[in-house]
């Protein structure tokens, strides 16, 4: 079937209306009528060619929420009418050590991204800025009824990207967690860390979003542009989640960790970062990275957000506003995630 979509025709070019081919529904596939698709900064990096050559034209979008309209003969976990989500991957080998332990995102053969990747049938995957998508049932998530569907869409990337390190490094009661940056990722990290029971501090360049940060669940908020912040908070945190994609002074942030503390990067700056090994050695600190989460953990995250009434803070837009939205994301002029109403593609 051919469906309406918005695609980038070439690197750095504005997205334009188009149509894309969706494969026939196979025995283990699910056809989803997309309702909402979030705009992630990764979409912009991809279509601008920041992460290397891409198989243009590219339909971005890996924060997808919609309704099941058809299932294959072998599908039992989803039914027509279910509200479901699709995140950053739509396939993996299923056989390597990572896949077998539920870390499909680290598949030894390479996970298949929701867009701009080579799918199992040799075609190029096209993402959620479209009216419909066909996805292997194993990579389709159930979206709890308690979450507004537009607010649920960013959970499929921003939600799991922050939930995964918070769970892995033990955010919870009695733990002091700092979140660097209060953007699309950061605001989700604050909400989730607060719901997990941690004491949450936002570290942002300025105090202009302080009121928002406290409303979203932060216990404290500091400006990193003030040098006294790093003196005042030295040796404080058990976990710091860095959500920004800009270069930071890694040593300065490592200095904010307590003994055995961990700094985790989920933001992906294009430039290399450097550090002094003594920043780690002096307090048995760790510096780590984390990328989204496996399918089981993503479902756990969605269920957790459903139980705690957590959704993203969103601005819903028409598809025709996507290029303007990209410009506003680059200007940090969104609080906190743009979501496309895909009904405007019809």
C-alpha positions in Angstrom: 0.0 0.0 0.0 1.1 3.6 -0.7 0.7 6.0 2.2 1.1 9.8 2.6 4.2 11.0 4.4 6.7 13.8 4.8 10.3 13.1 3.7 13.6 14.8 3.4 14.6 14.5 -0.3 18.3 15.2 0.3 20.7 16.2 3.1 19.9 19.6 4.6 16.8 20.1 2.4 13.3 20.9 3.8 10.9 18.0 4.2 8.2 17.7 1.6 4.9 15.8 1.2 5.3 12.5 -0.6 4.1 8.9 -0.6 5.9 5.8 0.5 5.3 2.1 -0.1 4.4 -0.1 2.9 4.9 -3.9 2.6 2.0 -6.2 2.7 1.1 -7.5 6.2 3.0 -10.8 6.7 2.1 -13.5 9.2 4.0 -11.9 12.0 3.3 -8.2 11.1 1.1 -5.5 12.5 -0.4 -2.7 10.4 -0.7 0.5 12.4 -2.7 3.6 11.5 -0.4 6.3 13.0 -2.1 9.0 15.1 1.0 10.9 16.4 4.7 11.0 15.7 7.1 12.8 17.9 10.0 14.9 16.5 13.4 13.9 18.0 16.6 15.8 17.6 18.0 12.6 16.1 15.5 13.1 13.2 17.2 16.5 12.5 20.7 15.1 12.7 19.8 12.4 10.3 18.2 14.5 7.6 20.9 17.1 7.8 23.5 14.5 7.2 25.2 15.1 10.6 25.7 11.4 11.1 26.9 10.5 7.7 25.3 9.7 4.3 21.7 8.6 4.4 19.5 6.6 1.9 17.5 9.6 0.8 14.6 10.2 0.5 14.1 9.7 4.3 10.8 9.7 6.2 11.9 10.4 9.8 10.1 9.5 13.0 10.7 6.9 15.7 8.3 8.1 18.3 5.1 6.5 17.0 1.7 6.0 18.5 -1.3 4.6 16.6 -4.0 2.0 16.4 -3.8 -1.5 15.1 -5.9 -2.0 11.9 -4.7 -5.4 10.8 -2.6 -8.3 12.2 -0.9 -11.2 10.6 -2.1 -14.8 11.0 0.6 -15.6 13.6 0.1 -12.5 15.8 -1.4 -13.1 19.2 -0.1 -10.2 21.4 -1.8 -7.4 19.5 -5.4 -7.1 18.1 -7.2 -4.8 15.8 -8.2 -1.7 17.8 -5.3 -1.8 20.2 -3.4 1.4 20.9 0.3 0.7 20.3 3.6 2.3 19.9 6.8 1.9 17.9 10.2 3.2 19.0 13.6 3.5 17.5 14.0 -0.1 16.1 11.8 -2.5 14.1 14.0 -5.6 13.9 17.2 -7.3 15.1 18.8 -10.7 14.7 17.1 -12.2 17.7 20.0 -14.7 18.2 23.1 -12.9 19.5 23.8 -12.5 23.2 22.4 -9.0 23.3 19.1 -9.9 21.7 18.7 -13.0 23.9 19.1 -11.0 27.1 16.6 -8.3 25.9 19.1 -5.7 24.7 18.1 -5.7 21.1 19.4 -2.2 20.7 22.9 -3.6 21.0 22.3 -6.4 18.5 25.7 -7.8 17.3 24.4 -7.7 13.7 23.1 -4.2 14.2 19.5 -3.3 15.1 17.2 -2.2 12.2 16.3 1.4 12.8 12.7 2.6 12.3 13.9 4.8 9.4 17.0 5.1 7.2 18.0 1.5 7.8 18.0 -1.7 5.7 15.0 -3.8 6.7 14.9 -7.6 6.7 13.6 -7.7 3.1 16.3 -5.4 1.8 14.2 -2.3 1.5 14.9 1.0 3.3 12.8 1.6 6.5 10.7 4.7 6.5 9.5 6.3 9.7 6.5 7.7 11.5 5.9 11.0 9.7 3.3 9.1 7.7 -0.2 7.8 8.0 0.5 4.0 8.3 3.4 1.7 9.1 3.8 -2.1 9.0 6.0 -3.5 11.8 7.1 -6.9 13.1 4.8 -7.7 16.1 7.8 -8.3 18.4 8.8 -4.6 18.1 5.3 -3.2 18.7 4.6 -1.9 22.2 1.3 -1.7 24.1 0.4 1.9 25.1 -1.5 2.0 28.4 -4.9 3.7 28.4 -3.9 6.1 31.1 -1.5 8.1 28.8 -2.8 10.7 26.3 -1.6 9.3 22.9 0.1 12.6 21.9 2.0 12.7 25.2 2.8 9.0 24.9 4.6 9.3 21.5 7.9 10.8 22.9 8.0 8.1 25.5 9.1 5.7 22.7 12.4 7.5 22.5 12.9 10.3 25.1 11.1 8.2 27.7 13.1 5.0 27.3 16.4 6.8 26.7 16.2 8.3 30.2 14.3 5.4 31.9 17.0 2.9 31.0 19.9 4.5 32.8 17.8 5.6 35.7 16.7 1.9 36.2 20.2 0.4 35.5 22.0 2.7 37.9 19.4 2.5 40.7 17.6 5.8 40.8 15.2 5.5 43.7 14.6 6.5 47.4 17.7 7.6 49.1 19.6 8.3 45.9 20.6 11.7 44.7 20.2 12.1 40.9 21.2 15.1 38.7 19.8 15.7 35.2 22.0 17.8 32.9 19.7 19.8 30.6 16.0 20.4 30.6 15.0 19.7 27.1 13.1 16.8 25.3 15.2 14.2 27.1 15.9 16.1 30.3 12.3 16.9 31.2 11.4 13.1 30.9 14.4 12.2 33.1 13.2 14.6 35.8 9.6 13.2 35.7 10.8 9.6 35.8 13.5 10.0 38.4 11.0 11.8 40.6 8.4 9.0 40.2 11.1 6.5 41.0 11.5 8.2 44.4 15.0 9.8 43.9 16.0 13.3 45.0 16.3 15.2 41.7 18.4 18.2 40.8 18.4 19.9 37.4 21.7 21.3 36.2 21.0 23.7 33.4 23.0 26.5 31.7 20.7 29.1 33.1 17.7 29.5 35.5 15.2 30.4 32.8 13.4 27.0 33.1 13.7 26.7 36.9 9.9 27.1 37.4 9.3 24.3 34.9 11.9 22.1 36.4 10.4 22.3 39.9 6.9 21.8 38.5 8.0 18.6 36.7 9.4 17.1 39.9 12.9 18.5 40.6 13.8 19.2 44.2 16.5 21.7 43.2 17.7 23.6 40.2 21.2 25.1 39.6 22.8 27.1 36.8 25.9 25.6 35.4 27.0 29.0 34.0 27.6 29.9 37.7 31.0 28.6 38.7 29.9 28.4 42.4 27.5 25.6 41.4 30.4 23.2 40.9 31.9 24.2 44.2 28.6 24.0 46.1 27.6 20.6 44.7 31.0 18.9 44.7 30.8 15.2 45.7 27.0 15.3 45.9 25.4 12.9 43.4 25.1 9.2 43.1 24.0 9.5 39.4 24.2 12.2 36.8 22.3 11.7 33.5 23.7 14.0 30.9 21.0 14.6 28.3 22.6 17.4 26.2 24.3 16.9 22.8 26.7 19.7 23.3 30.3 19.4 24.5 30.6 19.7 28.3 33.5 19.8 30.7 33.4 16.2 31.7 35.9 16.6 34.6 33.8 19.3 36.1 30.7 17.1 36.1 32.6 14.1 37.4 33.6 16.2 40.3 29.9 16.5 41.3 29.7 12.7 41.9 30.0 11.1 45.3 32.3 8.1 45.8 31.1 5.3 43.4 28.9 7.7 41.5 28.3 7.4 37.8 27.9 10.0 35.0 25.9 8.6 32.1 25.8 10.2 28.7 22.5 9.8 26.7 23.1 12.9 24.7 25.4 12.3 21.7 27.6 15.3 20.8 29.2 15.2 17.4 32.6 16.3 18.8 34.8 14.0 21.0 34.8 14.5 24.7 37.9 14.2 26.9 38.6 13.7 30.6 41.4 13.4 33.1 41.6 9.8 34.4 42.1 11.2 38.0 38.5 12.5 37.9 37.5 8.8 37.9 40.3 7.3 40.0 40.1 9.8 42.9 36.6 8.7 44.0 36.0 5.3 42.2 33.7 7.1 39.8 32.4 5.7 36.5 31.6 7.4 33.2 29.1 5.5 31.0 26.8 5.7 28.1 23.4 4.4 27.4 21.2 4.0 24.2 17.4 3.6 24.4 16.4 0.2 25.8 15.3 -3.2 24.8 11.7 -4.1 23.9 10.9 -5.6 27.3 12.3 -2.6 29.2 10.5 -0.2 26.9 7.2 -1.9 27.7 8.1 -1.7 31.4 8.7 2.0 31.0 5.3 2.5 29.3 3.6 0.6 32.0 5.4 2.6 34.7 4.4 5.8 33.0 0.8 4.6 32.8 0.8 3.8 36.5 2.2 7.2 37.5 0.4 9.3 34.9 3.5 10.4 33.2 3.5 11.7 29.6 5.7 14.1 27.7 5.1 17.9 27.7 4.2 18.4 24.0 3.2 20.9 21.4 1.0 19.2 18.8 1.5 20.5 15.2 0.2 19.9 11.7 2.5 18.0 9.3 2.9 21.1 7.2 4.7 22.8 10.2 7.5 20.2 10.4 10.2 22.4 8.9 9.3 25.3 11.2 9.4 22.9 14.1 12.9 21.7 13.1 14.1 25.3 13.2 12.5 25.9 16.6 14.1 22.7 18.0 17.5 24.0 16.8 16.8 27.3 18.5 15.7 25.5 21.7 12.2 27.0 21.2 10.0 24.1 22.3 8.7 23.0 25.7 9.4 20.1 25.4 8.6 18.0 22.4 6.9 18.6 19.1 4.4 15.9 18.1 2.9 15.7 14.6 -0.8 15.0 14.3 -0.7 12.6 11.4 -4.4 13.1 10.6 -3.1 16.3 8.9 -1.3 14.0 6.3 -4.6 12.5 5.1 
